[in-house]
Amino acid sequence: MSPTVPSKPNILLTNDDGYGAEGLCALGEALEDLATVWVVAPLAEQSGTAQSLTLRRPIVVHPRGTRHWAVDGTPADAVIVALHRLLPERPDLVISGINHGANMGENVYYSGTVGAAREAALHHIPALAMSLAARKSRQDFRNAARIARSAAEIILKEGLPDQVLLNVNVPEPWSGEVRFTRQSKKITRNQLSEGQDPKGRSYYWIFEQKIDKDIDPDTDYAAVFAGDTSVTPLHLDPTHDESLERLARWAEPLAAFAKSFRP
């Protein structure tokens, strides 16, 4: 009787740069001999969509080959459609990226890359958000892909805490070092550039302006600015326990006022 050959793990890939993005291709190539790779990614770029869902129109899915689909929706849409309709079984790991640009500090709340990984974690599936921090217009994804491959191997072997995702930012060039870090405070502020179209209507472009402030040494920005890869564990529960305990005394007066209020 011949021995049973163990099946490969299943890894779902997605992103927010769109199905044809270079970082997604590099990620798939790095993982193809480790796992059965499934690609379900947005049809077009969805940067800044966070974990938003498409609720006011149908989500159209376009087959792109064996185990490949492009989804006319957000990164979170892509994960949901993949998990509930396209994949024959739950994946062992979801990786979002490799994003063309960093996702650090409080910008993780806007990131579609992180949003897709958060959607996977919401479904109790280990998840990894991969981003490349580089200033060059043409970016080299090879180091980030190698780190993603290494992280995938460790996660498949050891797992992750439930509903925790890893947010990974790889600088280019990379020093060869990896640090586990905290999410930093926002070191940029959102700004608006105003203009007028030919009909006299005002329009605005949102952009970021760096704030001149110190960066805590144990954070994602500090690691990446030093040339090291940053790995930040993010949990889905954002409850602030200290405030929960301190503000609980408000419950009674809030209820009393609401019940006595007469408009």
C-alpha positions as CSV (number, residue, x, y, z in Angstrom):
1,M,0.0,0.0,0.0
2,S,1.5,3.3,-1.1
3,P,1.9,6.1,1.5
4,T,-0.6,8.9,1.5
5,V,0.9,12.1,-0.1
6,P,-0.1,15.1,2.1
7,S,-2.1,17.7,0.2
8,K,-0.7,21.2,-0.2
9,P,-2.2,24.0,1.9
10,N,-4.5,26.4,0.2
11,I,-3.6,30.1,0.2
12,L,-5.9,32.9,-1.0
13,L,-4.2,36.0,-2.5
14,T,-5.9,39.3,-3.0
15,N,-4.9,43.0,-3.0
16,D,-6.1,46.6,-3.4
17,D,-3.9,47.5,-6.4
18,G,-6.0,45.4,-8.8
19,Y,-5.8,42.0,-10.4
20,G,-2.9,42.8,-12.8
21,A,-0.7,44.4,-10.2
22,E,3.0,43.5,-10.2
23,G,3.1,42.9,-6.5
24,L,0.3,40.3,-6.7
25,C,2.1,38.5,-9.4
26,A,5.4,38.4,-7.5
27,L,3.6,37.1,-4.4
28,G,1.9,34.3,-6.4
29,E,5.3,33.2,-7.9
30,A,6.9,33.1,-4.5
31,L,4.2,30.8,-3.1
32,E,3.5,28.5,-6.1
33,D,5.6,25.6,-4.9
34,L,4.5,25.9,-1.2
35,A,0.7,25.8,-1.6
36,T,-2.2,25.7,-4.0
37,V,-2.6,29.4,-4.7
38,W,-6.0,31.0,-5.4
39,V,-6.1,34.6,-6.7
40,V,-9.3,36.6,-6.2
41,A,-8.5,40.3,-6.5
42,P,-10.3,43.5,-7.4
43,L,-10.7,44.2,-11.1
44,A,-9.3,47.7,-10.7
45,E,-7.3,49.6,-8.1
46,Q,-9.1,50.0,-4.8
47,S,-6.6,52.0,-2.7
48,G,-8.1,53.7,0.3
49,T,-11.3,51.6,0.4
50,A,-10.4,50.1,3.8
51,Q,-12.8,47.2,4.6
52,S,-15.7,48.8,2.7
53,L,-18.3,46.6,1.0
54,T,-20.3,47.0,-2.3
55,L,-24.0,47.1,-1.2
56,R,-25.8,49.2,-3.9
57,R,-25.0,47.2,-7.0
58,P,-24.2,43.6,-7.9
59,I,-20.6,42.3,-7.6
60,V,-19.6,40.9,-11.0
61,V,-16.8,38.2,-11.1
62,H,-14.6,37.7,-14.1
63,P,-12.8,34.4,-14.5
64,R,-9.1,34.9,-15.4
65,G,-7.8,31.3,-15.6
66,T,-7.5,28.3,-13.3
67,R,-8.1,29.4,-9.7
68,H,-7.9,33.1,-10.8
69,W,-10.8,35.6,-10.7
70,A,-11.1,39.4,-11.0
71,V,-13.9,40.9,-8.9
72,D,-15.6,44.2,-9.7
73,G,-15.6,45.3,-6.1
74,T,-13.5,46.2,-3.1
75,P,-10.8,44.0,-1.5
76,A,-13.2,43.0,1.2
77,D,-15.7,42.1,-1.4
78,A,-13.1,39.9,-3.1
79,V,-12.4,38.0,0.1
80,I,-16.1,37.5,0.9
81,V,-16.9,36.2,-2.6
82,A,-13.9,33.9,-2.5
83,L,-14.8,32.4,0.8
84,H,-18.5,32.0,0.2
85,R,-18.6,31.1,-3.5
86,L,-15.4,30.6,-5.4
87,L,-13.1,28.4,-3.3
88,P,-14.1,24.8,-2.7
89,E,-13.0,24.9,0.9
90,R,-11.7,27.5,3.4
91,P,-8.1,28.6,2.7
92,D,-5.4,27.9,5.3
93,L,-4.1,31.5,4.9
94,V,-5.1,34.7,3.2
95,I,-2.4,37.1,2.0
96,S,-3.2,40.6,0.8
97,G,-0.6,42.4,-1.3
98,I,2.1,43.0,-2.1
99,N,0.9,46.6,-2.0
100,H,2.7,49.3,-4.0
101,G,3.5,51.6,-1.1
102,A,3.6,51.4,2.7
103,N,0.7,50.9,5.1
104,M,1.9,52.1,8.5
105,G,0.7,53.9,11.5
106,E,-2.9,55.1,11.5
107,N,-3.1,54.8,7.7
108,V,-3.9,51.1,8.3
109,Y,-7.5,52.3,8.9
110,Y,-7.7,53.5,5.3
111,S,-5.8,50.7,3.6
112,G,-7.6,48.3,1.3
113,T,-4.7,46.0,1.6
114,V,-5.1,45.8,5.4
115,G,-8.9,45.8,5.0
116,A,-8.8,42.6,3.0
117,A,-6.6,40.9,5.6
118,R,-9.0,42.1,8.3
119,E,-11.9,40.6,6.5
120,A,-10.2,37.3,6.5
121,A,-9.4,37.6,10.2
122,L,-13.0,38.4,10.8
123,H,-13.8,34.9,9.3
124,H,-11.2,33.4,11.7
125,I,-8.7,32.7,9.0
126,P,-5.0,33.6,9.5
127,A,-4.2,36.7,7.5
128,L,-1.2,38.7,6.3
129,A,-1.1,42.2,4.8
130,M,2.1,42.8,2.8
131,S,3.3,46.2,1.7
132,L,6.5,47.5,0.0
133,A,7.8,50.8,1.3
134,A,9.9,52.4,-1.5
135,R,10.2,55.8,-3.1
136,K,11.1,54.5,-6.6
137,S,8.3,54.6,-9.2
138,R,9.4,51.1,-10.4
139,Q,9.6,49.0,-7.3
140,D,11.4,45.7,-6.7
141,F,9.1,43.2,-5.0
142,R,11.5,40.3,-4.6
143,N,12.5,40.9,-1.0
144,A,8.9,41.4,0.1
145,A,7.9,38.3,-1.8
146,R,10.6,36.3,0.0
147,I,9.5,37.6,3.4
148,A,5.8,36.8,2.6
149,R,6.9,33.2,1.7
150,S,8.8,32.9,4.9
151,A,5.9,34.2,7.0
152,A,3.5,31.9,5.2
153,E,5.6,28.9,6.1
154,I,5.8,29.9,9.8
155,I,2.0,30.7,10.0
156,L,1.0,27.4,8.3
157,K,3.2,25.6,10.8
158,E,2.4,27.5,14.0
159,G,-0.8,29.4,13.3
160,L,-1.8,32.9,14.5
161,P,-3.9,33.9,17.5
162,D,-7.6,34.0,16.5
163,Q,-8.6,37.3,14.8
164,V,-5.1,38.6,14.7
165,L,-3.6,39.7,11.4
166,L,0.0,40.6,10.7
167,N,0.7,43.9,9.0
168,V,4.1,43.6,7.3
169,N,6.0,46.6,5.7
170,V,9.2,45.8,3.8
171,P,11.5,48.7,2.9
172,E,13.4,48.8,-0.3
173,P,16.3,48.6,0.0
174,W,16.0,46.1,2.9
175,S,18.7,45.8,5.6
176,G,18.0,42.0,6.1
177,E,16.6,42.6,9.6
178,V,13.0,42.0,10.8
179,R,11.4,43.7,13.8
180,F,8.1,43.1,15.5
181,T,6.6,46.5,16.1
182,R,3.7,48.5,17.5
183,Q,1.5,50.5,15.2
184,S,2.7,54.1,15.4
185,K,0.7,57.3,15.7
186,K,0.0,59.1,12.5
187,I,3.0,61.1,11.4
188,T,1.2,62.8,8.5
189,R,-1.9,65.1,8.4
190,N,-4.5,65.0,5.6
191,Q,-4.5,68.1,3.5
192,L,-6.7,69.4,0.7
193,S,-5.6,71.1,-2.5
194,E,-8.4,73.2,-4.0
195,G,-9.1,74.0,-7.6
196,Q,-11.9,74.9,-10.0
197,D,-13.0,73.1,-13.2
198,P,-13.9,74.9,-16.4
199,K,-17.5,75.4,-15.2
200,G,-16.4,77.1,-12.0
201,R,-17.1,74.2,-9.7
202,S,-14.7,73.7,-6.8
203,Y,-12.9,70.4,-6.5
204,Y,-10.4,69.0,-4.0
205,W,-7.4,66.6,-4.0
206,I,-6.6,64.9,-0.7
207,F,-2.9,64.6,0.0
208,E,-0.6,63.9,3.1
209,Q,1.8,66.3,4.7
210,K,4.5,65.0,7.0
211,I,4.3,66.2,10.6
212,D,7.7,67.2,12.2
213,K,7.6,64.9,15.2
214,D,9.6,62.3,17.0
215,I,8.9,58.6,16.1
216,D,8.7,56.1,18.9
217,P,11.6,53.6,18.4
218,D,9.4,50.5,18.8
219,T,7.0,51.4,16.0
220,D,6.5,50.4,12.4
221,Y,7.8,53.8,11.0
222,A,11.0,53.6,13.1
223,A,11.7,50.1,11.8
224,V,11.1,50.9,8.1
225,F,13.0,54.2,8.3
226,A,16.0,52.2,9.6
227,G,15.7,49.8,6.6
228,D,14.2,46.9,8.7
229,T,11.0,45.0,7.9
230,S,8.2,45.9,10.3
231,V,5.7,43.2,11.4
232,T,2.8,44.5,13.5
233,P,0.2,42.2,14.9
234,L,-3.2,43.8,14.7
235,H,-6.3,42.6,16.6
236,L,-9.9,43.0,15.5
237,D,-11.1,44.2,18.9
238,P,-10.4,47.9,19.2
239,T,-12.1,48.3,22.6
240,H,-10.2,50.5,25.0
241,D,-10.5,48.6,28.3
242,E,-9.3,51.5,30.5
243,S,-12.0,53.8,29.2
244,L,-14.6,51.0,29.4
245,E,-14.0,50.7,33.1
246,R,-13.7,54.4,33.8
247,L,-16.7,55.5,31.8
248,A,-19.1,52.7,32.9
249,R,-20.4,55.1,35.6
250,W,-22.0,57.1,32.8
251,A,-24.6,54.4,32.1
252,E,-27.1,55.3,34.8
253,P,-27.2,59.1,34.2
254,L,-27.4,58.5,30.4
255,A,-30.4,56.2,30.8
256,A,-32.1,58.5,33.3
257,F,-31.8,61.6,31.1
258,A,-33.0,59.7,28.0
259,K,-36.1,58.4,29.8
260,S,-37.0,61.8,31.2
261,F,-36.4,63.8,28.0
262,R,-39.4,65.3,26.4
263,P,-38.9,66.9,23.0
